[in-house]
Structures are given as C-alpha cells and as structure tokens.
Amino acid sequence: MHAIRNLKMCEKECLCLYVCPTGATDTETGQIDFTKCIGCGMCVRSCPSKALSLVPDLYPLQQPKAAEICDAVFAQARCRVAAESLCRGAAEAARDPIRKQTAEAMELSFRRQAEDLYREAGYMIPQSPNVRKMLEAMAGSDDPAFPKQAAARLLELLQRQGH
C-alpha cells in the first residue's frame, strides 16, 4: 500500500508533512514519493480535508462477467455515447450561452456515465486483459506523436504485477 493525494481536495494544511515518518510528501509538487512511502497511513488519518488515501501496490485480476451482463452494459454505454454526441452537436449549434453551457454540461455527464459503464464491463480497468491488448496495439503505432515510451512503461508495470 502507498498513499496518494487528490490535489483538488487538498487544502494545503500540510499536516501530512509533519506526521510522515519517511518524508514521502513533496512540499513543492504535493505528490507523494512512492519509493519513500511505507503505507503506514499516518498522513491519511491526519489530513483534515480527506485528500489522502491508501491504494494497493498490486490490484487483483479482473473477475470475468457473464456475456449477457457485458452485452447489457455495452448497450447502455452506446446509448450514453450517442447522447454525448447529440449534446456536443447541440452545444456547437447553440446561440444562447445558457443553452450552450447546459448542452456542454450534459455532454460531459453522458461521457462520464459511458466511462463508468465501460469500466464496469471491464474495458477500462488497468489490470484487465483488454487494456493490455489495447496498449500493445498502441505501442506498435507508426504515429510519431504517440508516446510509445509511456505505453511501453505501462506494459512493463502491468507485466511486473503479473497482468
């Protein structure tokens, strides 16, 4: 286990700096150095804004889901993707700023719902075989703008965890 910080929630009270026995918190970036963090949880318990939490170093393999469940989840996700597209079109066509803002908010909402559904079906869980296949395909990309080293590093980390 090691600690992570949600920077959006952090109120910079910095109690974590004082209680960390290894000095794993970087005062400049607010990040936690995983190589120093021992997972004791003292920073998590001391944080008044609840911006810190502990996460496991290794995640369990994804459990298989029944095909009919995945089919139903994918059908719902496709509906959310279509709704997102409609909202994007409505936002682009809107002349009234309030309608544009509403359409943009709905677009984002539908995107998040679709992401949640895909994650539930197992297609966006880092340790899923689907992510490994996607990264392997992307790492073979000829696009010079694609960050091949980042994809290779992610594959290496997944391999180290046995996924």
N, C-alpha and C positions, 0 to 999 in steps of 0.2 A: 504494500500500500504506500501511496505517497499523496501529499496534499496538492490541491490545485486551487487557484483563486479565480473567482468570477469578477473581473475588473469593473464590470458595470454595477455590481453591488457594493464594491469596496468603498468605504467612506474615509479611507486613509487615516484611521485612528492608530494603526500600526502596533497594536498590542501584540500581534503575531511576532514582530521583530524582537520583542523583549522576552518572550517565553520560549522561542525556538532554541533547543539545546545545541543545534548544529549550525545556526546562522544560514539556513537554507533560503530565506527570503531576501530577494534583491531589492534594496530600497529605491534604486533608480527606475527599474522597469516594473516592479511589483510582481514579477514572476518568481516562482519557487524552483530552485535548482534541484531537480530530481536526483542528481548524484549525491547531494548532501542530505536530502530529506530521508528520515528514518521511519516515517509513518507513525509517529507517536501520538499525533492528534492534538497536541497541546495548543497549536495555533488555531485549530478548528474550534476547540472549546472556548478559547479566549476571544474570538472575533465577535464583536458586538453587532456587526452588520450581517453576519452569517454568510460572508463572501467566500469562505474557505470550506472545502470538503475533502474527504479522503476518497481516492479511487484505487481500485486494484491494479497491480502491475500487469497481471495477466487476466484476460477476460475469458470466460468459458466459451466453448464452441457453441455455435447456434444450434438450437434444437429444431429438428425437422417439423414442418407443419403439414397438415393434410392438404392435398391438392385442391379440394373444394374450398377450403378456407382461403388459400392463396388466391384462387380464382375470384372469390367474392371480394377480397381486399383489393385486388388489382382492378376489378370493375369499379369499385368506389374511387380508387386513385385516378382512373381515367376520367371519371366524371369531374373530379376536382381540377385536373389538368385542363379539361375543356372549359370549365368555368373560369379558371385563371386566364385563359386565352381570351375569352369573351370580355372579361373585366379589363384586360390590357387594351383591347380594341376600344372599349368604351372610354377608357382614360385618355387614349390618344385622340379620340373624336370629340371629347367634351370641350365645350367652350366656357362653360360655367366653372369657376375654380372649385366650388364646393362639390360639384358632381365629379370633377376630375379627382379630387382628393378622396372622395368616397370610393370611386372605382379603383384607385390605386391601393387603398386600404383593403378592399375586398380581394384584389388580385393577390396581395401578399398573404392574406388569410387563407385563400384557397391553395396557394403554394405550400404553406406550412402544413395544411391538412394533408396534401398529397405526399409531402415528405414523411409525415408521421405514418401514413398508410404504407408507403413503400418500406419504411423501416420495420413496421410491424410484420410485413410479409417476408422480411429478411434480406432485402436487397440493399439496405444502406447500413447494415451493422458491420463495423470494421472487421470483425473476425469471421464474417460469412464467406463461404467459398465464392459467392457472386462478386464480392469486392475484389478478391484475389484475381479472378478471371478478368475483371474489368481493368485492374491495374496492369496486369500482364499485357493485355491488348493495347492499352495506352502507352506503355513503356516502349512498344515497338513502333510507335508513331513516327512518321517522317516529318512531322510539323516542327520546324526549328523553334517555334515559340513554346512548344510543350516542354514543361520541366521534367525531363526524363530522369534526372538525378533524384528529384523528390519522389517520383514513382518508384524508382529502384530502392530508395531508402525505406519507403513504406512497405514494400515487398520483403525487404530484409527484416524489418521489425516483425512483420506477420510470421515470417519463417522462424524467427527466434522464439516466438511464442507457440510454435507448433501448429499454426493455422495455415 
